[in-house]
């Protein structure tokens, strides 16, 4: 007789092709609407499933993991970041955690460049003029932005995405600088002509554009705090497509309003969708709804990694993208 199929619960709507394949391979419970599960719904799912497929909108903390049933053996996260999952507690309970790394590198790097251009060239302001039917024709001094070529770009976090941003920015003629926990190999630095700064403070004080591309960990929380933001030049721009918690959002808002920082391009926020209302009012800020990785291709590739992780686990092997506490 065929063995019983794994029970898989998916917490959000995924691309149709991914959902269809999950249903073919496993005993899959799909989400009927695209709203986050409540804590109670998550607890019920974790008490009955073999595998949970959450997203970054699901906070899987120690309390929820403590309520998980004996069946739950894998949390196959749909996404690369796992700071919303208590990996340490899961490990203690014998629950594996996997993610989908490397899939969204190019998509996120593309959006980083879009934000850099959007802020420096004042694209949203121009769009607002056109949508408001307020354009009376070309003017030599209207909506003057700044040229990106020749500007110093400081990349905070030189992993896959940071390096992809560096390659794109170099093609635009920007000077590439970076700060990272570990210096890159000389050949990697040479590929994009990147200059390493051991001191983040010194780098921040000298950059024209700062791009945040590091993960959220206890050590990076408010890494760009009020003190460090004050080191930035008044005509500098900051862009964040990584994690909102890395920047002190209230401090950034105050400085943008005071003209102490020229502009910001943000795709992520410190408190999720609860954004400082004063930040929304600023013309020198480009705000996006966490869409840096939102491409059809990327979302499907994420699903393919989830499928591979679950199928490999079902075959009795370690998921290829297993996350262990030492990696965090």
C-alpha positions in Angstrom: 0.0 0.0 0.0 1.2 3.5 -0.7 2.6 5.4 2.3 0.4 8.2 3.8 1.1 11.5 2.2 2.6 14.4 4.3 0.1 16.9 5.7 1.1 20.3 4.5 -0.6 23.6 5.6 0.1 26.8 3.6 -0.6 30.1 5.4 -1.0 32.5 2.4 -2.0 32.3 -1.2 0.9 31.4 -3.4 1.2 31.4 -7.2 -1.3 29.0 -8.7 1.3 26.8 -10.3 3.0 26.4 -6.9 -0.3 25.6 -5.1 -1.2 23.1 -7.8 2.1 21.2 -7.5 1.8 21.2 -3.7 -1.6 19.7 -3.9 -0.4 17.0 -6.3 2.5 15.9 -4.2 1.1 16.2 -0.6 -2.1 16.3 1.4 -2.1 20.1 1.2 -4.4 22.6 2.9 -4.4 25.8 0.9 -5.5 29.3 2.1 -8.7 30.4 0.4 -8.1 34.1 0.8 -4.9 36.2 0.9 -5.1 37.4 4.5 -2.6 36.4 7.2 -3.7 33.6 9.5 -4.6 34.6 13.0 -2.5 33.3 15.9 -5.3 30.8 16.7 -5.4 29.5 13.1 -1.6 29.1 13.1 -1.7 27.2 16.4 -4.3 24.8 15.0 -2.3 24.3 11.8 0.9 23.6 13.7 -1.0 21.1 16.0 -2.1 18.9 13.1 0.3 19.3 10.2 3.5 17.5 9.3 4.8 20.6 7.5 3.9 24.3 7.8 4.6 26.7 4.9 4.6 30.2 6.4 5.5 33.6 5.0 7.1 36.6 6.6 3.7 37.8 7.8 3.4 34.9 10.2 5.2 35.3 13.5 6.2 31.8 14.6 7.5 32.4 18.1 8.4 30.2 21.0 4.8 30.2 22.3 3.4 28.9 19.0 6.1 26.3 18.6 5.4 25.1 22.1 1.8 24.4 21.1 2.9 22.5 18.0 1.8 18.9 17.8 4.2 15.9 17.7 3.5 15.6 13.9 5.1 18.9 13.0 8.6 18.2 11.8 9.3 20.9 9.2 8.7 24.6 8.8 9.3 25.3 5.1 9.4 29.0 5.0 8.3 30.8 1.8 11.0 33.4 1.8 14.7 33.9 2.5 14.5 35.8 5.8 13.6 33.8 8.9 13.7 36.4 11.6 9.9 35.9 12.1 10.6 32.3 13.1 12.2 31.2 16.4 14.6 28.8 14.8 16.4 28.0 18.1 13.2 26.9 19.8 12.1 24.9 16.7 15.5 23.1 16.8 15.0 22.2 20.4 11.7 20.7 19.6 13.1 18.7 16.8 11.5 20.8 14.1 13.5 21.6 11.0 13.3 25.0 9.4 14.1 25.7 5.7 14.0 28.9 3.6 14.4 30.0 0.0 17.7 31.8 -0.3 19.3 33.3 -3.5 16.1 33.4 -5.5 15.3 37.1 -5.2 18.7 38.6 -5.4 18.4 40.2 -8.8 14.8 41.3 -8.2 15.7 43.1 -5.0 18.8 44.6 -6.5 16.7 46.0 -9.4 14.3 47.6 -6.9 17.2 49.1 -5.0 18.4 50.8 -8.1 14.9 51.9 -8.9 14.6 53.6 -5.5 18.0 55.3 -5.9 16.9 56.7 -9.2 13.4 57.5 -7.9 14.7 59.6 -5.0 17.7 61.3 -6.8 15.7 62.1 -10.0 12.4 62.9 -8.1 10.4 60.5 -10.2 7.4 60.3 -7.8 7.1 64.1 -7.7 7.0 64.2 -11.5 4.4 61.5 -11.6 2.3 63.4 -9.1 2.4 66.5 -11.3 1.2 64.5 -14.3 -1.5 62.6 -12.5 -2.7 65.9 -11.0 -2.9 67.5 -14.5 -0.7 70.2 -13.1 2.0 70.3 -15.9 2.2 73.5 -17.9 5.2 72.5 -19.9 8.9 72.1 -19.8 11.0 74.4 -17.6 14.8 74.7 -17.2 14.5 74.7 -13.4 11.6 72.4 -12.8 12.0 69.2 -10.7 15.8 69.3 -10.8 17.3 66.1 -9.4 20.8 64.9 -9.2 23.1 62.8 -11.5 23.9 59.4 -10.1 27.1 58.9 -12.1 30.1 59.8 -9.9 28.3 59.6 -6.6 29.6 57.5 -3.8 27.4 54.5 -3.0 27.9 52.9 0.4 26.5 49.4 0.7 25.7 48.2 4.2 25.8 44.4 3.9 27.7 42.9 0.9 26.1 39.5 0.6 24.4 38.3 -2.6 22.0 41.3 -2.9 24.6 43.8 -1.9 27.0 42.5 -4.6 24.2 42.5 -7.2 23.5 46.2 -6.3 27.2 47.0 -6.6 27.3 45.5 -10.1 24.3 47.5 -11.2 25.4 50.7 -9.6 28.9 50.4 -11.2 27.2 50.3 -14.6 25.6 53.6 -13.7 29.0 55.1 -13.0 28.7 55.1 -9.3 31.7 54.7 -7.0 31.2 51.5 -4.9 32.0 51.4 -1.2 30.9 48.8 1.4 30.9 47.8 5.0 30.4 44.1 5.9 31.1 41.8 8.9 33.8 40.2 6.8 35.8 41.7 4.0 35.2 40.2 0.6 37.9 38.3 -1.3 40.2 40.6 -3.4 38.9 39.2 -6.7 35.3 39.9 -5.7 36.2 43.5 -4.7 38.0 44.0 -8.0 35.0 42.8 -10.0 33.0 45.8 -9.1 35.8 48.1 -8.0 34.5 48.1 -4.4 36.3 49.9 -1.5 36.0 48.2 1.9 35.4 50.3 5.1 36.1 48.6 8.4 34.4 51.5 10.2 30.7 51.9 9.4 30.7 55.4 11.0 33.5 56.6 8.7 31.8 55.2 5.6 28.4 56.6 6.4 29.8 60.1 6.9 31.3 60.1 3.4 28.7 58.5 1.2 26.2 60.3 -1.2 23.9 57.3 -1.2 23.6 54.6 1.4 21.9 51.3 0.6 20.9 48.9 3.4 21.2 45.3 2.3 22.0 43.4 5.5 19.7 40.9 7.3 17.8 41.7 10.5 19.6 40.2 13.5 19.9 41.3 17.2 23.2 43.0 16.2 21.7 44.9 13.2 18.6 46.2 15.0 18.7 50.0 14.7 22.2 49.7 13.2 21.3 53.0 11.5 20.3 54.7 14.8 19.9 58.5 15.4 23.6 58.9 16.1 24.7 57.2 13.0 22.0 58.9 10.8 23.4 62.2 12.0 26.7 61.3 10.5 25.2 61.3 7.0 25.8 64.3 4.8 22.8 66.7 4.5 22.7 66.0 0.7 22.9 62.2 1.1 20.1 59.7 0.4 19.4 56.4 2.2 17.6 53.4 0.6 16.4 50.3 2.3 15.2 47.1 0.6 16.3 44.8 3.4 14.6 44.9 6.8 12.9 47.9 8.3 14.2 47.3 11.8 17.7 48.2 10.8 16.8 51.9 10.6 15.4 53.9 13.5 12.3 55.1 11.5 11.3 57.8 13.9 14.8 59.3 13.9 15.0 59.1 10.1 11.6 60.8 9.8 12.7 63.7 12.0 15.9 64.2 10.1 14.2 64.1 6.7 11.6 66.7 7.9 14.5 68.9 9.2 16.4 68.6 5.9 19.3 66.9 7.7 19.1 64.1 5.1 18.2 64.8 1.5 15.9 61.9 0.8 15.0 58.3 1.4 13.7 55.3 -0.6 12.0 52.7 1.5 10.5 49.4 0.7 10.4 48.0 4.3 9.4 49.6 7.6 10.3 49.1 11.2 6.8 48.2 12.3 5.5 46.4 9.2 2.6 48.1 7.6 2.3 50.6 10.5 4.3 53.4 9.0 5.0 56.7 10.7 2.3 59.0 9.3 4.7 61.9 9.1 6.9 59.9 6.8 4.1 59.6 4.3 3.8 63.4 4.1 7.3 64.0 2.8 8.0 64.8 -0.8 11.6 63.7 -0.5 10.7 60.1 0.3 9.7 57.3 -2.0 7.7 54.7 -0.2 6.9 51.2 -1.7 4.7 48.5 -0.2 7.5 45.8 0.3 7.5 44.9 -3.4 11.3 44.6 -3.9 11.0 40.8 -4.6 7.6 41.0 -6.3 8.1 39.5 -9.7 6.2 36.5 -11.1 9.4 34.7 -11.8 10.8 35.2 -8.3 7.6 34.1 -6.6 7.4 30.9 -8.6 11.1 30.1 -8.0 10.5 30.6 -4.3 7.7 28.1 -4.5 9.9 25.6 -6.3 12.5 25.8 -3.5 9.7 25.2 -0.9 8.6 22.2 -2.9 12.2 20.8 -3.2 12.7 21.3 0.6 9.5 19.4 1.5 10.1 16.7 -1.1 13.7 16.1 0.0 12.5 15.9 3.6 9.7 13.5 2.6 12.3 11.3 1.0 14.2 11.1 4.3 17.0 13.6 3.6 18.0 16.9 5.0 16.3 19.8 3.1 18.8 21.5 0.9 18.0 24.9 2.3 17.8 24.0 6.0 18.4 26.9 8.4 20.4 26.1 11.6 20.8 28.6 14.5 24.5 29.0 13.8 23.7 30.5 10.4 21.7 33.4 12.0 
